[in-house]
């Protein structure tokens, strides 16, 4: 898959694996939207990679819809996406 020029949407992109994913996609030439519940972290990550930041709590439908719409307006429809989930205490979410 050709990544250069594609729009990417990364939730949890302000830190950890999400931030590393955003960095890798940007390095490969994707236009990256960084979504994170921590707005300051999203802004810092987006600034670092030349991307777009949006504060977003993915457990809130209105937040998610607004962030995705803003990213679509900025970069076009996302062709690449990564959702990273965590418990409130920072431990990875595991599906049963």
N, C-alpha and C positions, 0 to 999 in steps of 0.2 A: 504494500500500500504506500502510495506517495503521501508523505506527511507535509512536506513544504507547501505552504499556502492554504492548508486546511484550517478550519476553525475548530478549536478544542475548548472544552468546558471541563474544568477540574474543581470538584467540590472537595473541601478539606485541603485546599491548595495553599493555605497560609503557612503550613509547617510540615515537617516530617516527610512521609512518603508522597503526600500530595504535592508538596513544594518541589520535591525532587522530580516528580513526574512532570510538573509544569515547566521546570527548568529544562528537562530533556526534550520535551516537545518544542519548546521555544528554540532551543539550539538546533533542532531539526527543521526549523522554519515554519512551524505552526503559529497561528495567531491564537494566543491563549487567554482565556477568561479565567481568573482565579476567584473562586467562591469560597468563603469561609465565614463561620459564625463570628470570628474575631476579625473585625474590620481592619484594625491596624495591621494585623499579620497579612491579610489579603492585599492591602495596599503596598506593604513592603515587598512582598513576593512579586506582585505585578510590576512594580517599579524596577525591580532587579532584572526582570526579563523583557521589559518593554510591552507588558500585557495590560489587560483590563481587570480591575478589581471590583468585586461586589460583595457587600456584606450579605450573608444568606444563612438562615437556619433551615437546613433541608428538611427538618421535621415540620416546617410550617409551609403549607401549600402556597399561600400568598407571597411569602418571601421568595420561594423557589421560582414561582411563575414570573415575578418581577425581575429577578436576577437573570433568568434565562432570556427573557424578552430584551433586557438591556444588553446582554452579551450578543444576542442575535442582531440587534440594531447596529452594534459596533463592528462585529466581525462576520455577520452572515450566519446561516444555520450551522450549528456544530456538527461536524462529521466524526469527531473524536471526543470521547468522554470518559471520565473516571470518577467513580463515586467512592469515597473513603469514609467509612463509618467508625465512630468511636463512642464508647460509653461516656457519660459525664465525667468520670474520674480518669479519663485518658487511657483506659485499657481498650485494646481492640475489641470490636464487636465480633462475636462468633455466631454463625448460624448453626442451629441444631441439625 
